[in-house]
Amino acid sequence: MTSAAEEKLFEYLGDVEDFRKYVKLLLDQYQIVDGFWFSYTEKEYGIETALKMNEEIWGKIGTRTAKEIKSLFKIEGTGVDRVLNALRYLPWYTITSYRVFREPDSLRIEIPKCVPNEIRTKKNLGEYPCKKMHLAIFENFVKEVDDSIEVRCVFAPPDPHPQDLYCRWIFKPR
């Protein structure tokens, strides 16, 4: 059931192209809020506290988002295929432009462009050590979608990584 405010919004949006622009606006704002939140938390409380809080928050978001995706969309398949089908609805899947490789018995995700790390590098803040945070969101997301799948980080900051690739993750049966 939609609210009166939602109905009014759909009237304003008009056509599919307006709806696409609106979704892009929401995804951009999602990323901007996350970046500002982390930056100000780091400035006020230090990097270690900001990292710990971010890991906790995104771990919870992984679970919550997976539950919402399952309730809103029909997620087909089992195992790795089911996880991939659910991941396609994860906002970060679109925002981050994951490179996804479906292999015979696993799924590999690579992140060649990392906006937060590119911004931090420009500001001489050093790389954002995102490994624990991404592990929290991915593990909790996957556990909610299909707990027969495990997540393994091949590398992610603060790990050494190729200049043209920030992260590599493997999703495979336990």
BAGUMI-959760 format. One record per residue: residue in three letters; x, y, z of N, C-alpha, C in turn; residue number from 1. Coordinates in steps of 0.05 Angstrom, whole numbers, plus 5000, padded with zeros to 4 digits. Atoms other than C-alpha are relative to their C-alpha. Layout:
REM residues N
REC  code   n_x   n_y   n_z  ca_x  ca_y  ca_z   c_x   c_y   c_z  pos
REC   ALA     X     Y     Z     X     Y     Z     X     Y     Z  NUM
...
END
This chain:
REM residues 174
REC  code   n_x   n_y   n_z  ca_x  ca_y  ca_z   c_x   c_y   c_z  pos
REC   MET  5017  4976  5000  5000  5000  5000  5018  5025  5000    1
REC   THR  4984  4976  5001  5027  5068  4982  4987  5023  5015    2
REC   SER  5011  4977  4986  5019  5132  5022  4992  5022  4981    3
REC   ALA  5008  4977  5017  4990  5197  4996  5025  5014  4990    4
REC   ALA  4975  4987  5008  5061  5226  4994  5013  4984  4977    5
REC   GLU  4988  5017  5021  5085  5167  4952  4984  5004  4974    6
REC   GLU  5017  4996  5024  5026  5175  4904  5006  5027  4987    7
REC   LYS  4994  4974  5011  5041  5249  4896  5027  5000  4986    8
REC   LEU  4973  5002  5012  5115  5233  4883  4998  4986  4972    9
REC   PHE  5003  5015  5026  5095  5183  4828  4987  5018  4979   10
REC   GLU  5012  4981  5019  5051  5237  4796  5021  5020  4990   11
REC   TYR  4979  4981  5008  5110  5286  4796  5020  4988  4981   12
REC   LEU  4979  5013  5015  5158  5236  4767  4992  4997  4971   13
REC   GLY  5009  5001  5028  5116  5227  4705  5008  4975  4985   14
REC   ASP  4993  5022  5018  5154  5181  4659  5024  4983  5012   15
REC   VAL  4979  5019  4991  5206  5125  4665  5027  5015  5002   16
REC   GLU  4974  4985  4999  5264  5173  4650  5002  5017  5026   17
REC   ASP  5000  4985  4975  5244  5218  4709  5004  4981  5024   18
REC   PHE  4997  5020  4978  5239  5156  4753  5030  4991  5002   19
REC   ARG  4971  5008  5000  5310  5135  4732  5017  5022  5012   20
REC   LYS  4985  4978  4988  5337  5204  4748  4996  5001  5030   21
REC   TYR  5006  4999  4972  5303  5202  4815  5014  4977  5015   22
REC   VAL  4986  5022  4987  5332  5133  4832  5030  5007  5001   23
REC   LYS  4972  4992  5000  5401  5159  4812  5005  5021  5021   24
REC   LEU  4997  4979  4979  5391  5220  4857  5001  4987  5027   25
REC   LEU  5001  5014  4974  5373  5174  4915  5026  4985  5005   26
REC   LEU  4975  5015  4997  5434  5129  4903  5023  5019  5005   27
REC   ASP  4978  4980  4995  5480  5190  4899  4998  5011  5028   28
REC   GLN  5003  4989  4973  5451  5218  4963  5007  4980  5021   29
REC   TYR  4993  5022  4982  5459  5151  4997  5030  4999  5004   30
REC   GLN  4971  5001  4998  5533  5151  4981  5011  5025  5013   31
REC   ILE  4991  4974  4989  5542  5225  4999  4996  5000  5031   32
REC   VAL  5005  5001  4971  5509  5216  5067  5020  4981  5014   33
REC   ASP  4980  5019  4988  5553  5155  5081  5027  5013  5002   34
REC   GLY  4974  4987  5000  5615  5194  5062  5002  5022  5021   35
REC   PHE  5000  4979  4980  5597  5255  5104  5000  4989  5028   36
REC   TRP  5002  5012  4973  5577  5212  5163  5028  4990  5009   37
REC   PHE  4974  5012  4993  5644  5175  5162  5020  5023  5005   38
REC   SER  4980  4978  4998  5685  5239  5151  4997  5015  5026   39
REC   TYR  5004  4984  4975  5654  5277  5209  5004  4982  5025   40
REC   THR  4995  5018  4977  5656  5216  5255  5030  4997  5004   41
REC   GLU  4970  5002  4998  5730  5207  5239  5012  5025  5011   42
REC   LYS  4989  4974  4991  5744  5281  5250  4995  5003  5030   43
REC   GLU  5008  4995  4972  5707  5282  5317  5012  4979  5019   44
REC   TYR  4994  5022  4982  5726  5213  5346  5025  4985  4992   45
REC   GLY  4976  5014  5009  5786  5189  5306  4993  4976  4982   46
REC   ILE  5004  5021  5020  5795  5136  5252  4992  4973  5012   47
REC   GLU  5007  5026  4988  5792  5075  5298  4971  4998  5008   48
REC   THR  5028  5000  4992  5725  5094  5328  4982  5001  4976   49
REC   ALA  5016  4998  5025  5697  5114  5260  4998  4973  4986   50
REC   LEU  4999  5026  5013  5719  5047  5231  4982  4980  5015   51
REC   LYS  5016  5019  4983  5688  5007  5289  4971  5006  4997   52
REC   MET  5028  4993  5003  5623  5045  5284  4990  4993  4972   53
REC   ASN  5007  5006  5027  5621  5038  5209  4996  4970  4995   54
REC   GLU  5002  5029  5002  5633  4963  5213  4974  4990  5013   55
REC   GLU  5024  5008  4986  5577  4955  5263  4975  5008  4985   56
REC   ILE  5024  4990  5015  5527  4998  5224  4996  4984  4974   57
REC   TRP  5003  5014  5026  5541  4966  5156  4995  4971  5003   58
REC   GLY  5007  5027  4995  5538  4897  5186  4970  4997  5004   59
REC   LYS  5029  5000  4995  5467  4912  5210  4985  5006  4974   60
REC   ILE  5013  4993  5025  5450  4944  5143  5000  4976  4981   61
REC   GLY  4999  5024  5016  5473  4880  5108  4977  4981  5005   62
REC   THR  5022  5017  4993  5422  4839  5146  4973  5012  4992   63
REC   ARG  5026  4986  5005  5366  4890  5141  4994  5002  4971   64
REC   THR  5004  4997  5029  5376  4903  5067  4992  4973  4987   65
REC   ALA  5006  5026  5011  5376  4829  5051  4971  4992  5006   66
REC   LYS  5027  5007  4993  5311  4819  5089  4980  5016  4983   67
REC   GLU  5018  4984  5016  5278  4877  5053  5000  4992  4971   68
REC   ILE  4998  5009  5028  5303  4854  4985  4983  4974  4996   69
REC   LYS  5015  5025  5002  5274  4784  4998  4970  5005  5003   70
REC   SER  5029  4995  4997  5207  4814  5019  4988  5015  4976   71
REC   LEU  5010  4983  5022  5202  4861  4960  5002  4987  4972   72
REC   PHE  4994  5011  5026  5230  4820  4902  5001  4970  5001   73
REC   LYS  4998  5029  5002  5227  4748  4879  5029  4994  4993   74
REC   ILE  4972  5007  5003  5298  4723  4888  5002  4971  4992   75
REC   GLU  4999  5026  5012  5308  4663  4843  5026  4986  5007   76
REC   GLY  4976  5016  4998  5358  4606  4849  5007  4992  5028   77
REC   THR  4989  5009  4974  5398  4574  4904  5030  5006  5000   78
REC   GLY  4972  4998  4998  5468  4581  4930  5011  5026  4989   79
REC   VAL  4986  4977  5011  5515  4628  4893  4981  5016  4981   80
REC   ASP  5018  4986  5018  5462  4644  4840  4979  5017  5015   81
REC   ARG  5019  4985  4984  5412  4665  4893  5013  5025  5012   82
REC   VAL  4985  4977  4989  5464  4710  4926  5004  5021  4979   83
REC   LEU  4996  4981  5022  5481  4742  4859  4974  5014  4993   84
REC   ASN  5026  4988  5006  5407  4754  4844  4992  5020  5021   85
REC   ALA  5006  4981  4979  5398  4788  4911  5019  5024  5000   86
REC   LEU  4980  4978  5001  5462  4828  4906  4993  5021  4980   87
REC   ARG  5007  4981  5021  5436  4861  4843  4981  5022  5010   88
REC   TYR  5018  4980  4988  5385  4898  4887  5014  5017  5022   89
REC   LEU  4986  4986  4979  5437  4921  4938  5009  5028  4989   90
REC   PRO  4992  4974  5011  5447  4997  4929  5029  5002  4993   91
REC   TRP  4971  4997  5006  5523  4991  4932  5007  4985  4975   92
REC   TYR  4995  5014  5025  5520  4942  4874  5000  5019  4976   93
REC   THR  5003  4980  5022  5498  4999  4829  5020  5023  5005   94
REC   ILE  4984  4976  4994  5536  5056  4864  5030  4994  4994   95
REC   THR  4972  5007  5002  5603  5019  4864  5008  4989  4973   96
REC   SER  4994  5012  5026  5599  4988  4795  5018  4976  5003   97
REC   TYR  4985  5025  4996  5622  4920  4818  5005  4987  4973   98
REC   ARG  4995  5018  5022  5655  4876  4766  4994  4972  5011   99
REC   VAL  5009  5026  4990  5621  4809  4774  5007  4978  4981  100
REC   PHE  4992  5022  5016  5647  4743  4749  4987  4975  5012  101
REC   ARG  5013  5025  4990  5603  4681  4756  5018  4977  4989  102
REC   GLU  4982  5022  5007  5651  4622  4757  4985  4974  5006  103
REC   PRO  5016  5024  4997  5630  4548  4757  4989  4995  5028  104
REC   ASP  5011  5005  4973  5623  4542  4833  5004  5023  5019  105
REC   SER  4996  4977  4983  5634  4612  4858  4992  5026  4985  106
REC   LEU  5005  4973  5010  5622  4686  4848  5024  5017  5009  107
REC   ARG  4978  4982  4993  5679  4736  4845  4991  5029  4994  108
REC   ILE  5006  4972  5003  5668  4810  4856  5026  5016  5003  109
REC   GLU  4977  4982  4999  5721  4862  4841  4991  5028  4999  110
REC   ILE  5006  4971  5000  5720  4936  4854  5023  5015  4990  111
REC   PRO  4978  4985  5012  5764  4974  4806  5001  5030  5007  112
REC   LYS  5002  4971  4994  5740  5044  4824  4987  5003  5028  113
REC   CYS  5010  4996  4972  5731  5064  4897  4999  5030  5005  114
REC   VAL  5003  4971  4996  5704  5135  4904  5010  5009  5027  115
REC   PRO  4989  4991  4974  5717  5140  4979  5030  5000  5002  116
REC   ASN  4971  5000  4999  5789  5119  4971  5013  5020  4981  117
REC   GLU  4989  4980  5019  5800  5164  4911  4998  5028  5013  118
REC   ILE  5003  4975  4986  5773  5223  4952  5021  5003  5023  119
REC   ARG  4981  4999  4977  5815  5205  5013  5029  5004  4989  120
REC   THR  4974  4997  5011  5877  5199  4969  5005  5029  4991  121
REC   LYS  4997  4972  5008  5865  5269  4939  5004  5018  5024  122
REC   LYS  4998  4983  4976  5859  5297  5010  5023  4992  5017  123
REC   ASN  4977  5010  4985  5922  5260  5033  4992  4988  5027  124
REC   LEU  5009  5013  4976  5883  5221  5085  5007  4971  5002  125
REC   GLY  4994  5028  5001  5909  5153  5065  4976  4984  4992  126
REC   GLU  5022  5017  5008  5867  5095  5042  4982  4994  5023  127
REC   TYR  5020  5008  4980  5803  5079  5078  5002  4969  5002  128
REC   PRO  4998  5029  4996  5814  5009  5108  4973  4987  5003  129
REC   CYS  5028  5008  5001  5747  4982  5087  4995  4970  5003  130
REC   LYS  5003  5029  5000  5760  4907  5092  4980  4990  5021  131
REC   LYS  5018  5011  4979  5725  4894  5159  4971  5009  4996  132
REC   MET  5027  4990  5005  5666  4938  5141  4986  4984  4977  133
REC   HIS  5012  5015  5022  5655  4903  5074  4995  4971  5007  134
REC   LEU  5004  5028  4991  5664  4835  5106  4975  4998  5017  135
REC   ALA  5024  5000  4984  5610  4853  5156  4974  5002  4983  136
REC   ILE  5024  4997  5016  5560  4876  5104  4996  4975  4982  137
REC   PHE  5003  5024  5017  5574  4818  5056  4993  4975  5015  138
REC   GLU  5006  5024  4985  5574  4764  5109  4971  5000  5010  139
REC   ASN  5027  4999  4990  5509  4788  5140  4979  5000  4978  140
REC   PHE  5018  5001  5023  5476  4799  5073  4997  4971  4990  141
REC   VAL  5000  5027  5011  5496  4730  5048  4986  4981  5020  142
REC   LYS  5012  5018  4980  5476  4696  5114  4969  5002  4999  143
REC   GLU  5029  4996  5001  5406  4725  5106  4988  4989  4974  144
REC   VAL  5009  5009  5026  5400  4707  5032  5002  4969  4997  145
REC   ASP  4995  5028  5002  5431  4637  5033  5024  4993  5017  146
REC   ASP  4977  5004  4981  5473  4615  5092  5017  4976  4993  147
REC   SER  4982  5022  5009  5503  4557  5053  5025  5012  4985  148
REC   ILE  4979  4986  5015  5549  4609  5020  5019  5015  5020  149
REC   GLU  4981  4986  4984  5612  4637  5051  5013  5023  4984  150
REC   VAL  4987  4978  5013  5648  4702  5036  5029  5000  5008  151
REC   ARG  4972  4998  4995  5723  4708  5030  5012  5024  4987  152
REC   CYS  4987  4976  5012  5763  4771  5020  5028  4991  4991  153
REC   VAL  4974  5006  5011  5822  4760  4974  5019  5023  5007  154
REC   PHE  4986  4976  4991  5845  4831  4986  4981  5024  5000  155
REC   ALA  5015  4975  4998  5816  4898  5006  5017  5018  5019  156
REC   PRO  4985  4983  4982  5847  4959  5039  4993  4994  5030  157
REC   PRO  4973  4990  5001  5887  4960  5084  5020  4980  4986  158
REC   ASP  4982  5019  5013  5915  4899  5046  5013  5013  4975  159
REC   PRO  4988  4992  5025  5964  4912  4989  4981  4991  4977  160
REC   HIS  5017  5007  5023  5927  4912  4922  5011  5013  4975  161
REC   PRO  4991  4988  5025  5940  4926  4849  4990  5029  4998  162
REC   GLN  5008  4971  5003  5936  5000  4829  4973  5003  4987  163
REC   ASP  5026  4997  5015  5876  4987  4784  4978  4983  5012  164
REC   LEU  5020  5017  4988  5837  4943  4833  5002  5003  5031  165
REC   TYR  4999  4996  4971  5818  4959  4905  4993  4974  5016  166
REC   CYS  5010  5023  4984  5781  4896  4927  4994  4976  4982  167
REC   ARG  5009  5024  5013  5768  4824  4907  4988  4982  5021  168
REC   TRP  5016  5016  4982  5716  4781  4941  4991  4975  4986  169
REC   ILE  5010  5026  5011  5697  4708  4931  4976  4991  5017  170
REC   PHE  5023  5011  4988  5629  4679  4947  4998  4971  4990  171
REC   LYS  5001  5028  5008  5626  4603  4947  4987  4982  5021  172
REC   PRO  5012  5017  4981  5592  4544  4979  5019  4993  5023  173
REC   ARG  4984  5008  4977  5616  4526  5049  5011  4973  4997  174
END
